[in-house]
């Protein structure tokens, strides 16, 4: 039986014990794709954000045809995918449909603490350059402890962000023989720009193709995904999860004929 790995949902990056940075993804596409592949006779490993319900898949036996791996952060999702890659052969494809956040909290601070630090430092010796200021800021001596819940009464609370690791950049190394499918969502852009951004994403990360769409279209109820590879837009538009399943299934049948 063929196996697919599908990621879904937003990643959650914690600021403290209760606050987090996330996005608006519901994981609905990933759940719909999982259902299509299960109906099509595939085994599915679903790497899904913790808390997203997968009741729509309850007719399938957990542990046999369907395995669900709850994750929270980008790092947890990354580690889970790497673990799945260690299981060896048999993975036909990976659909990376999760909405992985670009940023996570590096540390938190109060604006008055930062102002005090800069003021006191400038009184001792003027800064020689912008680079010197940046170096002092990056040291984060003014950060506050966020290992527990931050006080609710901090008017000047600020968060210094840093980049999350790029999961998509590791997929080809982890799954060298699998069909790799990514997703790219932009908003209110010309189709040519959407295709070009998706093309560069496919080329850079050695993805077989990218499902590209526009948030403005989604808001109008248009769920079409445009199939883009490292060459450009293929001319193929896929309107439903069933269409996406059929295209991937046909591709896999050509690569691994019965």
C-alpha positions in Angstrom: 0.0 0.0 0.0 1.3 3.4 -1.0 2.1 5.9 1.8 1.7 9.7 1.8 2.9 12.2 4.4 0.7 15.3 4.8 1.4 18.3 7.0 -1.3 20.6 8.1 -2.4 23.5 10.3 -0.5 26.5 11.5 2.6 26.4 13.6 2.4 28.0 17.1 5.5 29.8 18.4 5.3 30.7 22.1 6.1 34.1 23.5 5.5 32.9 27.1 3.5 30.1 28.7 0.2 31.4 27.4 0.8 33.8 24.5 1.9 32.6 21.0 2.5 33.7 17.5 0.3 31.8 15.0 -1.6 32.3 11.8 -5.1 31.9 10.4 -4.7 28.4 8.9 -7.4 25.9 9.8 -5.7 22.8 8.3 -8.8 22.2 6.2 -7.0 21.5 2.9 -4.7 19.0 4.6 -7.6 17.1 6.2 -9.5 17.0 2.9 -6.4 15.7 1.1 -5.9 13.1 3.8 -9.4 11.9 3.3 -9.0 11.7 -0.5 -5.8 9.7 -0.2 -7.3 7.3 2.4 -10.3 6.8 0.1 -7.8 6.1 -2.7 -6.2 3.3 -0.8 -3.2 5.0 0.5 -1.7 4.9 4.0 -1.5 8.5 5.4 0.8 9.9 8.0 -0.8 13.3 9.1 1.5 15.7 10.9 -1.1 18.1 12.2 -1.1 21.0 14.6 -2.2 19.9 18.1 -5.8 20.9 18.8 -7.1 20.7 15.2 -9.9 18.2 15.0 -9.5 15.3 12.6 -13.0 13.9 13.3 -13.6 13.9 9.5 -11.2 11.0 9.3 -12.7 8.9 12.2 -14.0 6.2 9.9 -10.4 5.2 9.2 -8.6 3.0 11.7 -5.9 4.9 13.6 -2.6 3.1 13.4 -3.4 1.0 10.4 -4.2 3.2 7.4 -3.9 6.5 9.3 -1.4 7.8 11.8 -1.7 11.3 13.3 1.3 13.1 14.8 0.3 16.2 16.8 2.9 19.0 16.8 2.9 22.6 18.0 6.0 24.5 16.9 8.0 24.6 13.7 10.8 22.8 15.4 8.4 20.0 16.5 7.1 19.6 13.0 10.6 19.6 11.6 11.7 16.9 14.1 8.6 14.8 13.4 9.2 14.8 9.7 12.8 13.8 10.1 11.8 10.9 12.4 9.3 9.7 9.7 12.1 9.9 7.1 14.1 7.5 9.3 11.5 4.8 8.9 12.9 4.0 5.5 11.4 3.2 2.1 7.8 3.1 1.2 7.0 6.8 1.3 5.6 7.7 -2.1 5.0 11.4 -1.5 5.0 14.3 0.9 2.5 17.1 0.7 3.8 20.0 2.8 0.5 22.0 3.2 1.1 23.3 6.8 1.2 27.1 7.2 4.6 27.3 8.8 5.2 30.6 10.4 8.1 32.7 9.2 8.9 34.1 12.7 9.2 33.0 16.3 9.8 35.0 19.5 13.5 35.4 20.3 13.0 37.3 23.5 10.7 39.8 25.1 11.6 43.2 26.6 10.2 46.4 27.9 10.8 49.6 25.9 11.8 51.5 29.0 14.5 48.9 29.8 15.9 49.2 26.3 15.8 53.0 26.5 17.7 52.9 29.8 20.3 50.6 28.4 20.9 52.8 25.4 20.9 56.0 27.4 23.4 54.7 30.0 25.7 53.3 27.4 25.7 56.6 25.4 26.5 58.5 28.6 29.7 56.4 29.1 30.9 56.6 25.5 29.2 57.6 22.2 28.4 54.8 19.8 30.9 54.6 17.0 28.5 53.2 14.4 25.1 51.7 13.8 26.7 48.2 13.8 27.9 48.8 17.4 24.3 49.7 18.4 23.0 46.6 16.7 25.5 44.4 18.4 24.5 45.7 21.8 20.8 45.2 21.0 21.4 41.6 19.8 23.1 40.8 23.1 19.6 41.2 24.7 20.8 42.3 28.2 17.5 44.1 28.6 15.4 41.0 28.0 12.8 39.9 30.6 12.1 36.4 31.9 9.4 34.8 29.8 9.7 31.3 31.2 6.3 31.8 32.9 3.4 34.1 32.2 4.4 37.7 31.5 2.5 40.3 33.6 -0.8 41.5 32.0 0.0 45.1 32.9 3.1 45.8 30.9 2.2 48.7 28.6 5.5 48.8 26.7 6.0 45.0 26.2 7.8 44.3 23.0 8.9 41.1 21.3 12.1 40.6 19.3 11.4 38.1 16.5 13.8 35.8 14.7 13.3 33.5 11.8 12.0 29.9 12.1 13.9 27.1 10.4 12.7 26.4 6.8 11.2 22.9 6.8 10.7 22.9 3.0 14.5 23.2 2.5 15.1 19.8 4.2 12.4 17.7 2.5 14.5 16.6 -0.5 17.3 15.5 1.7 14.9 13.6 4.0 12.8 12.1 1.3 15.1 11.8 -1.8 12.9 9.5 -3.8 9.5 10.9 -2.9 7.2 13.2 -4.9 7.4 16.5 -3.1 4.5 18.9 -3.1 4.6 22.3 -1.5 2.1 25.2 -1.1 2.5 28.9 -1.6 -0.1 31.5 -0.6 0.2 35.2 -1.5 -2.4 37.9 -1.4 -3.6 40.4 -4.0 -0.8 39.8 -6.5 -0.9 39.4 -10.3 -0.9 35.8 -11.3 2.5 36.1 -13.0 4.0 37.2 -9.7 2.3 34.3 -7.9 3.7 31.8 -10.5 7.2 33.3 -10.3 7.4 33.2 -6.5 6.1 29.6 -6.6 8.6 28.7 -9.3 11.5 30.0 -7.3 10.3 28.1 -4.3 10.2 24.9 -6.3 13.6 25.4 -7.8 15.3 26.4 -4.6 14.0 23.5 -2.6 14.0 20.8 -5.3 10.2 20.4 -5.0 8.4 18.5 -7.8 5.7 21.2 -7.8 4.0 23.9 -5.8 0.3 24.4 -5.3 0.0 28.2 -5.6 -3.0 30.3 -4.7 -4.1 33.8 -3.7 -5.7 34.7 -0.3 -7.9 37.2 -2.1 -9.4 34.4 -4.2 -10.0 32.2 -1.1 -11.9 35.0 0.5 -14.2 35.0 -2.6 -14.7 31.3 -2.3 -12.3 30.4 -5.1 -10.1 27.6 -3.9 -8.2 27.0 -7.2 -4.6 26.0 -6.8 -2.2 26.6 -9.7 0.4 23.9 -10.4 3.8 25.4 -10.7 7.2 23.6 -11.0 10.8 24.8 -11.4 10.1 25.8 -15.0 7.0 27.8 -14.3 3.2 27.5 -14.4 2.2 24.2 -15.9 -1.1 25.5 -17.2 -2.9 23.1 -14.8 -5.4 24.5 -12.3 -6.8 22.2 -9.6 -10.1 23.4 -8.1 -10.8 20.8 -5.4 -8.9 18.4 -3.1 -10.2 15.6 -5.3 -8.5 17.2 -8.3 -5.3 17.5 -6.4 -5.5 13.9 -5.3 -6.2 12.6 -8.8 -3.2 14.6 -10.3 -0.8 13.3 -7.7 -2.1 9.8 -7.9 -1.7 9.8 -11.7 1.9 11.2 -11.3 2.8 8.5 -8.8 1.3 5.8 -11.1 3.6 7.0 -13.9 6.6 6.9 -11.6 5.7 3.6 -9.9 3.5 1.7 -12.3 1.7 -1.3 -10.8 
